[in-house]
Amino acid sequence: FKTDGCTRFPDGTPSEPRAWQMCCVRHDLKYWAGGVWDERRQADLELKDCVARSGHPDVAELMYLGVRMGGTGRFKTAFRWGYG
């Protein structure tokens, strides 16, 4: 398993540099393992919820849209669904 925190996205704010980093690590673990598409959707929703609970609901929405568009297994990126 490999993670870089929030891939191509800040791990937090300047005043809270790791505000939602653990949310991303948990999300990366699920993306590494992969599975069926419903599991991907659930992992993305859990990321959104975790970041929102960290006190950053606007960031949560932005991240959710990003992972839904960019995390598909159709793109052969290092951060795609099922990269492990």
N, C-alpha and C positions, 0 to 999 in steps of 0.2 A: 504494500500500500504506500502510495506517495501522495503528499498534499503540499500545497504552497499557500494554504490559507484561502483567501478569496482571489482566485485566479483572475488576473487582469482587472482587479477591482480593489479599492482600499480595504484593509481589514478593520478600519474604524475611522474616526474623525481625528483632526489634529489634537484635540484635547483628550480624546479617548482612543489612542492608536489601535487598540485591539477590541473595540466595542462589540463587534459581531464576528470576530475571527473564529471562535469555536463553532458558531453556526455553520460557517463554511467548511470547517474540518469535518463535521458530522455529515454535511452534504457531500463532500468529496468521497467519504467512505462509502456512501450509498451509490454514488456515480461509479466508483471503482468497481464495486461488486456487480452493478448492472441488474438486469432482470427484465420483467415485462414492462410495457409502456405505462401501465397504471401505477407501477411502483415508482417510475420516474416522476410522474405527475405528483404523487404523494411526497416524494423527496423534495421536490421544488416547493410545494406548499408548506412543508415543514421548515424549509429554509426561510421562506417569507415570514412565517409566524415567529420563528426564533429571532430574526432581525427586528421585527416589529416590537417584540417583547423587550428587546434591548433598548427601546425608547426611540427607535428611528423608523417609523412606519413609512415615510416617503422613500427612504433608502430601500426598505423591504420590497416595496412595489417595483422600484426600478430593477433591483436584483432579480426579482421573480420574472419580469419580462425578459431580462437578459438571458437567464438560464433556460427559459422556455424556447427562446429563439436560437441561442447558440450552443445549447448542450445536447442537441439531437445526435444520435449515433450515425446519422447520414453524413455528417462532416467528419473527416478523419483527423480530428484534433486530439491533442493530448488530454483534453478535459471533457471529452464526450461521454455520453452514457455508456457504461460498460468498458471503460478504458483499462480496467485491470485485467 
